[in-house]
Amino acid sequence: MLAFLGDTSRSGLVYSISRSASLAFFASLAVTGCAAGYQERSDYLLQMAQRGVEVNKLFRGQDQEISEDLCLSANSALNDDIPSNRSWGYDPTSEWEELVRETFVNACISGEY
């Protein structure tokens, strides 16, 4: 039954299994262990600025006075999809989250980016 592995000894089988497990582990890192790259984060900031401008237009259309508090509330309600800037599935850093929040709020308040 083990002849197809080329080495019928127990150590050969263990080596084949451990090698396969190692390959699977490192392949999974390529899929799940990467942080958002520079371009992806840059594109996300642009998207947040555009969302902020859209929200500004919505508020103006409702004759609401646009304030920082109003835009912060809109940010909390709308922007829960921040890509992480850290590897291994860790949450984004507070600095990155703050930059995203500032980008949205500034665009929301001013209506431009």
C-alpha positions as semicolon CSV with decimal commas, in nm:
position;residue;x (nm);y (nm);z (nm)
1;M;0,000;0,000;0,000
2;L;0,286;0,242;0,069
3;A;0,486;0,139;-0,238
4;F;0,353;0,437;-0,439
5;L;0,537;0,676;-0,204
6;G;0,871;0,540;-0,325
7;D;0,996;0,474;0,028
8;T;0,813;0,205;0,220
9;S;0,994;0,269;0,546
10;R;0,815;0,437;0,830
11;S;1,057;0,732;0,834
12;G;0,992;0,799;0,463
13;L;0,619;0,812;0,525
14;V;0,662;1,049;0,821
15;Y;0,887;1,272;0,611
16;S;0,630;1,281;0,328
17;I;0,348;1,370;0,565
18;S;0,545;1,638;0,749
19;R;0,666;1,787;0,421
20;S;0,308;1,800;0,291
21;A;0,187;1,962;0,612
22;S;0,465;2,222;0,593
23;L;0,378;2,305;0,233
24;A;0,011;2,341;0,321
25;F;0,095;2,569;0,614
26;F;0,314;2,801;0,409
27;A;0,062;2,805;0,123
28;S;-0,207;2,916;0,368
29;L;0,017;3,201;0,485
30;A;0,030;3,330;0,131
31;V;-0,347;3,356;0,132
32;T;-0,426;3,467;0,488
33;G;-0,109;3,605;0,643
34;C;-0,055;3,914;0,432
35;A;-0,139;4,266;0,529
36;A;-0,298;4,500;0,282
37;G;-0,027;4,634;0,054
38;Y;0,057;4,998;-0,002
39;Q;-0,160;5,026;-0,314
40;E;-0,457;4,858;-0,146
41;R;-0,434;5,093;0,153
42;S;-0,394;5,394;-0,076
43;D;-0,701;5,288;-0,276
44;Y;-0,894;5,237;0,047
45;L;-0,811;5,591;0,166
46;L;-0,935;5,728;-0,166
47;Q;-1,254;5,525;-0,125
48;M;-1,301;5,667;0,228
49;A;-1,258;6,023;0,097
50;Q;-1,517;5,955;-0,172
51;R;-1,757;5,811;0,088
52;G;-1,705;6,121;0,300
53;V;-1,794;6,349;0,008
54;E;-2,105;6,139;-0,066
55;V;-2,217;6,162;0,296
56;N;-2,160;6,539;0,288
57;K;-2,392;6,562;-0,014
58;L;-2,655;6,351;0,163
59;F;-2,643;6,570;0,473
60;R;-2,663;6,889;0,266
61;G;-2,960;6,744;0,078
62;Q;-3,132;6,695;0,413
63;D;-3,043;7,051;0,520
64;Q;-2,842;6,920;0,814
65;E;-2,568;7,127;0,970
66;I;-2,250;6,935;0,902
67;S;-2,028;6,897;1,206
68;E;-1,737;6,684;1,314
69;D;-1,961;6,490;1,553
70;L;-2,211;6,416;1,277
71;C;-1,934;6,295;1,046
72;L;-1,775;6,086;1,323
73;S;-2,112;5,917;1,377
74;A;-2,146;5,850;1,006
75;N;-1,794;5,706;1,001
76;S;-1,878;5,469;1,286
77;A;-2,196;5,357;1,113
78;L;-2,054;5,312;0,762
79;N;-1,688;5,221;0,780
80;D;-1,633;4,886;0,946
81;D;-1,440;4,726;0,661
82;I;-1,089;4,865;0,721
83;P;-0,826;4,633;0,573
84;S;-0,550;4,548;0,817
85;N;-0,206;4,695;0,774
86;R;-0,060;4,411;0,984
87;S;0,018;4,053;0,888
88;W;-0,107;3,729;1,039
89;G;-0,468;3,844;1,067
90;Y;-0,403;4,099;1,342
91;D;-0,638;4,395;1,376
92;P;-0,527;4,718;1,210
93;T;-0,300;4,948;1,409
94;S;-0,459;5,244;1,585
95;E;-0,254;5,480;1,366
96;W;-0,399;5,328;1,048
97;E;-0,754;5,335;1,189
98;E;-0,706;5,701;1,285
99;L;-0,580;5,791;0,936
100;V;-0,886;5,624;0,780
101;R;-1,118;5,803;1,024
102;E;-0,952;6,142;0,960
103;T;-0,970;6,093;0,584
104;F;-1,343;6,021;0,596
105;V;-1,428;6,293;0,846
106;N;-1,228;6,563;0,667
107;A;-1,398;6,481;0,338
108;C;-1,736;6,464;0,509
109;I;-1,693;6,808;0,668
110;S;-1,547;6,984;0,365
111;G;-1,732;6,802;0,087
112;E;-1,409;6,753;-0,106
113;Y;-1,083;6,563;-0,094
